[in-house]
């Protein structure tokens, strides 16, 4: 089989409904089965391909120029690439950028990623929008010989992402300290030199730039694997807990993550901040529900409205599931919505420093529209520390009172401590 120009295709994309696209293969050879999505970002293809949230997905890039700035190792969002493959309009172009360290096609080969070019990405995007994210089989074969029926059948048999727990597959699986700050022009990445607070970050597939944003607000960051329990988290005496992004169905993680978050919520003064999958998990722990979206939100140009201020932020998004805003409990407030379809993009537990967003505030499409969320997290941590100092000081005063007044009934000191703790607890809830 040859295309109208007489060129024999070397790659084939087969959808579960029998639709087939032929094109030029590049990168790794072989076959992969996954869910097909599209991403509307004009830049950042390397960051997208290394985002663990794309595990189990083949990405169609709607922007035609892919590969033109090459690959540099500073821009990876994870040590490995978790995407299943890529679909582009044209074969990746020759790299032309002063930061480029490698050609994209060579990088794809090293990371065992399959690519297909020379296909109508506009038609593919319309199919995804109309039918929902389809199950597909992608094969790159230099011989150009394809078992079309076999590819379609494999696509039909793919179970999809609903009910699939992928967080365990992409987490680091071990505890480590993160010390790298955000990238600076001419300096690159630097190590943090001051630590004002301690944050425990749960790695469900965390992007490294999120961790850099946490260090940027002067936090000591301890990263725990996805399966960490509440006792492990609290053993580090954190000033705040961060719930990361990640892939898969949030409900499928319920046997370990949801119960862990529920226990953390029992600590009233503990700030908790979640992004993307962490947002969905927090919502589930608070009693809400999540739903599978038709084709999800994937791109760096998504407008999100902050309902408290009316401000519209240009955000980066990558999710195929969403929090059902109609299922939010009475004590949970909706804080952000998508201006594309009105879907939920943020929640807050009323009276508590507990909140999350669906979009990615560590990204810079706006360019820094949503970084205030990290700053808010830092402010809540500062408030917690101030409350702790008050408690410690008063406990010390009460202990001194009991010590110096041995003849008196120590009940008075204990009563004072109890009343103070009660007062502080009420203050935290307002």
N, C-alpha and C positions, 0 to 999 in steps of 0.2 A: 504493500500500500504506500502511495506517495501523495503529497499534498499538491495543490494546483501548480506549484513552482517546480515540481519534479523532485522534491526533497523527501526522503523517506523519514517518517517520524521515528523518534527514539524514546518517546514517553507517551503514556496513555493515562488519562484520568477518567475513571468509570464511576458514575453515580448509581445509587441503588435502584433508581427508577429506569435504568437502562440507557440514560444519556451518556454519551462518550465524547471526550475531547482528546485529539491527538496533537502532539507538539514536540518540541525539542527538549530532550532530557539533559540535565546537567547535575553536577554534584555527585552524590553517591548513586550507585546502581542498586537495583533490587525492587522490592514491593513493600508498601505500607498501607495499613487500613486505619481510617480515622474519621472524625467529624470534620466537615469543611466549613470554614468561616471566611469572612472578608474583613480586611483592615483598611481604613481610609486614611491612615497617617501618610503624610508627604515625606517624612524623614523618620529615622530611627529603626530601620529594618533589622539592624543587628541587635538592638535592645529588645525588639519584639521576638525575634527568633530565640533569644536566650532567656526570655521571661518564663519561669516555671508554670505560670498560669495557663500557658498554651499547650501543656501536656495533653496528648490525645487529640490534637487538632492539626489540620493542614490549613495554612494561611494563604488566602488569595489577597494579593496586594493590588489595590485599585490604582495606586499611583504608578505610572508606567516606568519611571526611572529608578530601577533597583540595582544596587551594586556600584553606583557611580562614585561613592566615597570610600569604597573598599571596606576593610575590616580593621579595627584596631582593638587591642585586647583590653584597653581601659574602659571601653563602653559596654562590655558584657554585663548583664544583669545577674548572671549566675555562672558558675564554673563550667557547666555543661549546657548544651542546647536541648530543650525538652519538647520543642515543636516537632511534629511528625513529618513536615514537608512544606513546600511553598509553591505557589502558582503565580506567575507573572506574565505580563503582556509580552515583553521582549526578554531575550536572553540577557542576564546581567552584564552591564557594560563594563568597559575597562575602568579600573579605579583611577581617580584623579583627585587626590587630597593629600595635604602635607602630613596628616596624622595616620594615613593608611599604612598598615603593616602587612596586609595580605589581601589577595584577590578573593572576592566572595565565593566564587566557584570552588577554589581550592579549600577554603574554610568549610564549605558545605561537605566536601569529600571527607575531610578530617573528622567532622562531627556526624558523619553517616546520615546526612539529610538529603532527601531527594527533591529535586526541583524540576518543574516543567515550564517552558516558555513558549511563546508563539501561539497562545490561545486567546480567545476573546474573553478577557476578564470582565468586561461590562455585562456580557450575557451570563457569565457564571454568577456575578453579583446579583443580577435580577432573579436568577433561579433561587439563590439562597434567601433573598428577601421574600419571594413569593411562596416558596415551599418550606421554608425553615431550613436550618443547618442540616444538609443532607449527609448521609453516610457514604463514604467514597473509598475507592481503592486506587492508589497511584503507583504506577510502575515505570521505572526507567530501565530500558534494555537497549544497549547499543546495536543489537541485531535488528531491532524493529519488529520482532515477532511477539505478538500478544495473544493470550487466551482471553478474548473479550468476554465470553460467557462466564468464564471462571472469575474474572475481575468483578463483574456485576454481581455474581453470586456471593463473593466475599464481602462486598459492600452491603448486600442485603442482610448478611448474617452478623454484621457488626452490631453489638448490643447498644452502643451509644454511651453517652456520659451520664445519663440519668441513673441514679443508684450506684454510681461508680466512685469509690474512694481513691483519689489519686494523690492526696496529700502525703500519705505514707511513702509514695514512690519518689517524691521530689524533695522531701525534707532532708536536711543534712544528716539526720539520724544520730547526732551527737551534740553535746554542749560545747560552745566556744564563745570567746569574747571578741566583739567587734570594736576595732579602734581606728578605722579609717574615716577621715573627714571627707566632705564633698570636694569635687574637682574644682580647682582654681586655675584660671588662665595663666599660662606659663609655668605654673608650679605643679600641675597635676594633682595627685592625691597626697595628703599629708596625714600624719598621725595626730590624734587629739592630744592636747596638752593640759586640759583642765576638765574635771568631772564634777558637776554640781549635784547629780542625782543618779540613781541606779534604776535602769529599766530592764525588765525581763521581756524579751521578744520571743514569741512562739512561732517557729518556722513551719508554716504550712506550704511553703514554696516561695519564700521571701525574696524580693528583689533587693539587690545589694544597695541600690540607691536609696531605698527606704531606711536601711540601717545607717547610711551616711547622714540622712536627715535627722535621725535620732541623735547621732553624735554632734550634729550641728547645733542642737539645742542644749549642748553641754551635758549629755547623758553618758554614763557608763553603761554599755549595752551588753547584756548576757543573752545569748541565743540558745534556746532550748528546742529539742526536736518536737515534732507534731504530737507525739504520744505522751508528752510530759503530763503528769498529774498535778493537781492543785498543791499538794504537799511539797512537791519538788519546786514548783514556782515560788511558793511562799518561803521556802527554806533559804532563798537568797535575800530575803527581807527587801523586796523591791519597793521603790517609791512610785512605780507605775508599771503596768503590764500592757504590752502591745501585741495585738493579734494580726498576723500577716495575711497577705494575699495568698492565693494558691489555686490549683485547678480542681475540677470535678464537682460532684454534687455535694453541697454542704450538709444535707441530711444524711449522707452516707458516712459522715465522720462522727455521727452522734454517739457511737458507743465509747468514744474517748474524749473528744473535744468539747462537746456540749455539756457533759457532766462536769468537766473540769472548769469551764467558764461559770457554770451555775454555782460552784463552790467559791470561786473568786468573788462573785457578786455578793456573797455573804459578808465580805469585808467592806463595810460602808465607806471608809475613807480612801479606798484604793482607786486611783485613776486607771481607767481601762480605755484603750483606743484601738479601734479595728479598721482595717482597710480591705475592701473587696471580699474575698472569702472570709476573712476575719469579721467583716461587717455582717455577712450572712449568718455566720456561726453565732455571733453575739445576739442577733435578732432571734434565732432559734432558742438560745438559752433564756431569753427574756419572755418566751412564749408565743412568738410570731411564727409565720410560715414562709417558706420560699417556694418559688415556681420556676420551671424551665421556660426560658424565653424562646420566641420563634427563631430569631437569628442572633440574638445577643447584641451587645454593644462593644465594638472593637475599633478604636481609633484615637487620634490625638486632637480632635476638633469637636468634642461633645459639650454643648452648653448645659450647665447645671445651675439651678437657681437656689440660693441660700434663702430659705423662707423667713428667717429671722431678720434679715437685712434687706432683702429684695435684690441683692447683688447677683449678677450672672457671672459665673466663672467658666472659662474655657478649659476643659479638662481632658485628661487621658483616661480611657476606659478599656477594660478587657474582661468581660464576663458574659456567661451564657445563662446564668441563673440570677434571680432578683428576689428581694424581700417583698412579700405581698403586703402592701401598706394597709389594706383592709383588715389584716389580721393582727395589727399592732395592739398590744394591751393598752389600757387606759393610762398607765403610768409611763408609757413610751411615746415620745414626741417625734413626728416626722420633721426633719430639719432641712433636707435637700431633695429636689426632684429633677429628673431629666426633662429638658425642654423639647426633646425629640418626641418622647412618647408619654411623659408624665410618670414614668416608673420611679420607684423609690431610689434615692441616692444617699440617704443619710438618716440616722436616728439618734435619739438621746434619751437616756433614762432620767426622768424628771427629778430634779433635786439631788442628783448624784453626778460625779465627774466620770460618767460612763457614756461613751458615744462612738459612732463609727460612720464611715462613708463608703459608698460603692466605688467611687472614682479613685484615681491615684494622685494624691497631692504631692508625691515626691517627684512627679514628672513636671515638665516645664513648657507646656504648649501655650500658656497664657501671657507671659512666661512663668510667673510665680504666683498665679492666682490663688492657689489653695494651700500655700505653705503656712498660712496662718493657723491651720489645724494642728501642725506640729508645735507652733508657738503657744497655742491654747493648751495643749497637752503639758508643755513645760510650766505654764502658769498654774495649772491644777496640781502638778507635782509640788510646786513651791507652796501652795496653800496647804497641802497635806503635811509638808515638813513643818510649816508654821504651827499647825494644830498639834503636831507631835511634840514640838518644843514646849508648847503651853502645858501639855499633859505631863511631860517629864518634870518641868519646873514645879508644877503644882503638887505632883506626887512627892517630890523632894521636900517641899514645904510641909506637906501633911505628915511625912515620915518624921521630920524634925519636931513637929508639934507633938507627935505621939511619944517621941524619945524624951523630950524635955519635960513633959507633963506626965510622968510615970504614975503619979498618984491619981490622975484623972482617968476617967473611962475613955479608952481609945476609940470608942464608938463615934465620938465627935469627928475625929480625923477621917475615919472611914466614910462617914456620912458626907463630909465635904468632898472627898474624892468621887463618891458616887454621883453627887449632884453636878459636879463639874463635867464628868464624863457624859452624863445625861444631856447637859447643856450643849456640849460640843457635838454630840450625835445629832441633836435636833438642828443645830446650825448647819451641819453637813447636808441635811435633807432639805434645806430651804434654798 
